[in-house]
Amino acid sequence: MPHFEFVKSSHSSGDGECVEVARNLPHTIALRDSKNPAGAIVTVGPRAWRAFPAHLARRR
């Protein structure tokens, strides 16, 4: 398994709704729930990662 260096998202709320992101490996962005660091890790490529905030903005 790759070694991901997770950091808490600056957009995470203060009420425990936190996402951690790792961008230390080339061509891979990893996400996990900070409340469950041993749980599932979702990985996406840079193109999908760039599309994510645009998708969220359209849903507002």
Residue pairs with C-beta under 8 A, 6 or more apart in sequence:
2 25
2 28
2 30
3 24
3 25
4 22
4 24
4 25
4 30
4 41
5 22
5 24
6 20
6 21
6 22
6 30
6 32
6 34
6 37
7 20
7 21
7 22
8 18
8 19
8 20
8 34
9 18
9 19
9 20
9 21
11 19
12 18
12 19
12 34
16 35
18 33
18 34
18 35
19 31
19 32
19 33
19 34
20 31
20 32
20 33
20 34
20 37
21 29
21 30
21 31
22 29
22 30
22 31
23 29
23 30
27 45
27 46
28 43
28 44
28 45
29 43
29 44
29 45
29 46
29 48
29 49
30 41
30 42
30 43
31 41
31 42
31 43
31 44
32 39
32 40
32 41
32 42
33 39
33 40
44 52
